[in-house]
Amino acid sequence: MIFAAGLGTRLRPLTNETPKALVKINGITLLERVVVRLREAGFTDIVVNVHHFAEQIIDFLRDNHNFEVNIHISDERDLLLDTGGGILRAEQYLQGDEPFLVHNVDILSTVDLAEIYRLHCQADALATLLVKERETARYFLFNRNNELCGWTNVKTGEMIPNEIKTEGLHKLAFGGIHVISPRIFPLLKAHACDKRVFSIVPFYIQNCSNNKILAYEPQCDYNWIDVGKLSAISEAESIF
């Protein structure tokens, strides 16, 4: 699943008349770059959620013959559902016997997507999250077995759960790519409690004590950049 529904407010004015997914890096849209990366990793069916300038994304995919993969549109034009709500809305396309990979459209990387998928299947985790040691305000907290234990905002001092002991835990930033077991759907529904709009991050934090949610930190060098803000465009164009 590719999260392509966002408003792209940090990319204005580029997104005043164009969806974030169709912002170009060296003449190639973010959406095309992610679709092709997924296709090259072996994925044959992709869900793309849409909201902001949804028709432009739908037309773009159609005009490019879906880049030779099966693409399903998860329509959020009536309401932008955030990450957790977006996954739940797309359940009909994602439910089955196999895990599914979720990829933010504004993340460009050279991470081995097939490898993170393989390791997730091998570990039989509920979710496996791409993480990295980088400077940010919000971090996931993992133990020595790379299992998620909590979350912290280092700027505000907030920690979840409040009583968590940080000794022996390491802080890692989420990289916007995760592999998820379809076992998540009944848990997501219970967490949502009839809410339509909600983030996946609080769900992970609240469910990590009873479910295996793992960190995936590549051992080899790789490129990674969040192209969600204007200042990142020139850097992305120098890398990709």
PyMOL commands that set and color helices and strands:
alter all, ss='L'
color gray80, all
select helices_A, chain A and resi 9-11+20-22+30-40+54-63+65-68+82-89+91-94+113-123+184-192+200-207+230-239
alter helices_A, ss='H'
color red, helices_A
select strands_A, chain A and resi 2-3+24-25+28-29+45-50+70-75+100-104+107-109+127-132+138-142+148-153+159-160+170-180+213-216+224-226
alter strands_A, ss='S'
color yellow, strands_A
deselect
rebuild
show_as cartoon
